[in-house]
């Protein structure tokens, strides 16, 4: 017989079958678990093996998608939705009660736990329904039975053989195998039907086949070829070859769903994977997630605070990861096996209760309150709150309102709808204009170092898939508030192999863009403009290899009026090879030179900063260049890094000194220096910077796209695409990556319709990938030209922001 | 005996065609080779002390140990056919560690299957029926006169001897009554017969009315009653053939081999011997007719790489592959071929192969591509895993080497690494 005090963990485990063991579910197992072995004379109906079908037909434009969040252990609903004017609540919940002053008020009587600010934001948008007093008759308060009851979701009750989502799946035609997945280990009961079942998706990725390293991709190609022709050794040989191929195909198909980084926190990770699964448009209608730990018998304040903080962050991550095209089709619903007692116990906790509060969230949800908070008046120590809303009414509302109907069949009875949908799936548009906070004006500063993985506390390179969070506000001369984006010079150094750094706002979704690519060089630097994320931090991830990471801040964009970018036709301000800019001859070790940039080449006298591409030409040693405002103390930062004999460029935002010059310093060896000025920031200029989620404008890496040829010019449309509006654009900020150069070359970007300037943005060596940021004006047709000097080369161009005209 | 036939015989009976066995039997006739395969020592194999009794709180660790110990035995036994048959009986007379929850009971059953692997089927049936593992697993322990439980009796007829359609519900009822009173002593957890709980009234079974007891009913079913005995022989022969040979035996073939079991009064050895000597066993249909089960795949890789259970932790992987020793999915046991071939289950095989690869490449060992042409490297790695590659598979591996070498001017770390994984994932490696 099952232990009535079975832990949540064990209950979950017992209610979950290994997803790859298609035969283990069934009546037998449950009878066995419940100790009803005497009646177990029946072999459970065998379900077919799990098919290879991952993708069904894509979800239709008016098909609703439901995301379930199991809050296992029994959530304390009273501390989620706090009755902050109820003296009984404060008397009974005692020290656990949330003070009225701290709640996030929703109505005059009810407010959210202060750890749920994002949920509050969604509520304020009218997208959160709060259902109160949810429960069912005669609960026995055991985790196992209660969870089984919720998962079963049938009027009959009793020993469950299937769950409510599974029975909804039973209504599908036989060729639609995959409509529901659970993110995590194994398949929970509610996704198991009488005839069909959902599928479980591991939250960490597939066992095999989802790699992206080129060596793995070559191996995958060859393994697929086991099935390229019949081996002539019988049917099973060919079937096995096809199965091996399908392992790879499935792995590659779902690989983007598991792309790193994934949050460490389990629920945030599951909800990130859930959002990506929906974005992948595999045909999923139900995505199940869950999180354990809500069984707060003791030490509740600390534990619940942590859990709710995680939950709120996970919700934020989910909705920011979810594609806009699915926003109007997705509804999120929480569930939990029971609520908790209104009285606190002697261990600063609460015990298993009955009725509970639950949340339904989404663009189609009619925000507000449903059901009612049961009265706490007169409840004694061991009393439980009565319930007012049968939990199956939440299911019936979701099934009929969001999943196409059939609730009475699925649930075995008619449960009244709660009416928490205001519209059908797919109605209305969500998303639209970027938030006003994305606007920004430029403030250049003397560069300052924000992070160096070689220094304490890390003292370690960033390995593949590891991230560093870097504080970017309130440090190094950047104010603590009013900042929308920072300009960082990110350097990869001492790599153990090719490395690829991406930089993005902390807490946001990682873009599929490499900002700094380290090939065989000892160090590579790249300028990155990135919005600031949660807590004023940005995040840097190394996607492959291992390399140390240095982050220097060179300026920031802010909401208040300041300087704006004016892009100009590039001109060369300094070339030490021919004396341009007043200096002839390489810079020696510890040598420096200050070059005039104000009042030359179209840069006005009031320019605050200049946008320059700095190139070290034919250096003789390992070293770096530092660019900073002339007349000030030289900062301990670097602008670009070089190795002997290799010409290296980098984009820099350089604040101009009071003498109108920018200074450049060479740390070691001899090197020529070339500085091209691409634009300037000035107070009266047009050109607010609008950072974008990076979007791809050009990608020649697929086999079906030809690489750029020698001495070729390619026009790239950069207006009205990727978030750049069709009008009002003066210039775009681009991230340019060069892959597989067949010869030493350089790339130049300039506005279409103009003569190619004598400047370069990127100088790849033969066989060495490289990347750099570029800022360029648009031609009258909204295009920029891209020139490749020599050999063939694959190029990826992403737009990362634009400047108003 | 031709080398291809000998290799086929050894793969099916000894998991892999070990080079030592191939050379030892190089000049053997088919009869000599088969008798060598079946030359099992009469001395019983002792169980390790860690798993021959229950240790409170260590059930999981005992299961891990038991899996590793058994897989190691499959690799190392001088007569692997004994383990092949032991596993056959495990998948036939199923009990699961999950429900039985006793190392002692599960291992006693395992020992019985091994000790009597080539004994008498009727004797084996009666012996396994009164072991605690089966009494618990199919609830016969609950089967008492006042409240009969049909679970065991039904499976005895449906899955262990006759097959569906060869008995009536009344026969199940009678068999259940015959098996009442066979229980387990609560203190010693040993088998005990309780006459007071046994139904001593006459029962009508297969048209014969008699005061059957359980074991007597088995004697009747598999001995005295020639009709049911022959049905059982055919039922078992079909299962045996599907386990060792291929999935499409003719009824003529089944009848012929079933008659051997019948004529030898349910003796297992001559029956298995007749199968291995049969011409049909050496047809292309048979040679191409089996996918290695997860356990067979793991054992083959363990032999080829030299790693053992404690190093590879195969118990982590076999569940993903779909076959957990000591935990059949249900009383019907495992099936074959298509039962294993889907991308979920094969993903776990690839995961296992990759794990072995990392282990093999520690300290840059097994640089199989280093200093070799692509042809030499592919042939070398194929030999490492005992693979006779088809032209298609060989070309895929060669193509991989070519891509790798075009993109990298030197023979890099990855080429050796990936060749090892690919060899373990060739269709040839997955076929029995």
Contacts between the chains, C-beta under 8 A, distances in Angstrom:
chain1	res1	chain2	res2	distance
A	18	B	319	6.1
A	19	B	344	7.3
A	20	B	319	7.3
A	20	B	320	5.6
A	20	B	321	8.0
A	20	B	322	6.0
A	20	B	344	4.8
A	20	B	345	5.9
A	20	B	348	7.0
A	21	B	319	7.2
A	21	B	322	6.7
A	21	B	329	5.9
A	22	B	329	7.9
A	23	B	329	3.8
A	23	B	330	5.5
A	24	B	329	5.6
A	24	B	330	7.5
A	26	B	330	7.8
A	28	B	330	6.9
A	32	B	99	6.1
A	37	B	139	5.2
A	37	B	142	6.4
A	38	B	139	7.2
A	38	B	142	5.6
A	38	B	147	7.1
A	38	B	149	6.1
A	40	B	139	6.4
A	40	B	151	6.2
A	41	B	149	7.1
A	41	B	150	5.1
A	41	B	151	5.1
A	41	B	154	6.5
A	43	B	330	6.4
A	43	B	331	6.7
A	43	B	332	7.1
A	44	B	330	7.1
A	46	B	330	7.9
A	46	B	332	8.0
A	49	B	338	7.7
A	49	B	339	6.9
A	49	B	342	5.7
A	50	B	342	5.9
A	50	B	344	5.1
A	51	B	342	6.8
A	52	B	342	5.7
A	52	B	343	4.7
A	52	B	344	8.0
A	206	B	347	6.1
A	207	B	320	6.6
A	207	B	347	4.3
A	207	B	348	5.6
A	207	B	350	6.6
A	207	B	351	3.7
A	208	B	347	5.2
A	208	B	350	3.6
A	208	B	351	5.0
A	208	B	354	6.1
A	209	B	347	6.8
A	209	B	350	6.8
A	214	B	407	7.2
A	215	B	404	7.3
A	215	B	412	7.9
A	215	B	414	3.9
A	215	B	417	8.0
A	215	B	418	6.4
A	216	B	418	7.6
A	218	B	400	6.0
A	218	B	403	4.6
A	218	B	404	6.0
A	218	B	407	7.5
A	218	B	418	7.5
A	219	B	400	6.2
A	219	B	418	4.2
A	219	B	421	6.8
A	219	B	422	6.2
A	221	B	399	7.8
A	221	B	400	7.5
A	221	B	403	7.2
A	222	B	396	4.7
A	222	B	397	6.5
A	222	B	399	5.4
A	222	B	400	3.6
A	222	B	403	7.5
A	222	B	422	6.4
A	223	B	396	7.0
A	223	B	422	6.0
A	223	B	425	6.1
A	225	B	392	7.5
A	225	B	395	7.2
A	225	B	396	3.9
A	225	B	399	6.3
A	226	B	392	6.7
A	226	B	393	5.7
A	226	B	396	5.4
A	226	B	425	7.9
A	226	B	426	6.4
A	226	B	427	5.7
A	228	B	392	6.4
A	228	B	395	8.0
A	228	B	396	7.0
A	229	B	392	5.0
A	230	B	392	7.3
A	231	B	390	3.6
A	231	B	391	7.3
A	231	B	392	4.5
A	231	B	393	6.5
A	231	B	427	6.6
A	232	B	390	6.8
A	232	B	391	8.0
A	233	B	288	5.6
A	233	B	390	5.6
A	233	B	427	7.8
A	233	B	431	7.8
A	234	B	284	7.0
A	234	B	285	7.8
A	234	B	287	7.9
A	234	B	288	2.8
A	234	B	289	7.0
A	235	B	288	7.6
A	236	B	288	6.3
A	236	B	289	6.7
A	236	B	290	7.2
A	236	B	291	5.4
A	236	B	337	6.0
A	236	B	341	8.0
A	236	B	431	6.4
A	237	B	288	6.5
A	237	B	390	7.2
A	237	B	427	4.9
A	237	B	428	7.6
A	237	B	431	6.0
A	238	B	427	7.6
A	239	B	291	7.9
A	239	B	338	7.5
A	239	B	341	5.6
A	240	B	291	6.1
A	240	B	341	6.1
A	240	B	427	4.3
A	240	B	430	4.7
A	240	B	431	6.5
A	241	B	392	7.5
A	241	B	393	7.9
A	241	B	427	4.5
A	243	B	341	4.6
A	243	B	342	6.6
A	243	B	343	6.2
A	243	B	346	4.9
A	244	B	346	6.3
A	244	B	350	7.6
A	244	B	425	5.7
A	244	B	427	7.0
A	244	B	430	7.9
A	246	B	342	7.7
A	246	B	343	4.1
A	246	B	346	7.6
A	247	B	343	4.8
A	247	B	346	5.0
A	247	B	347	5.0
A	247	B	350	5.6
A	249	B	343	7.7
A	250	B	343	5.0
A	250	B	347	7.5
A	251	B	347	7.3
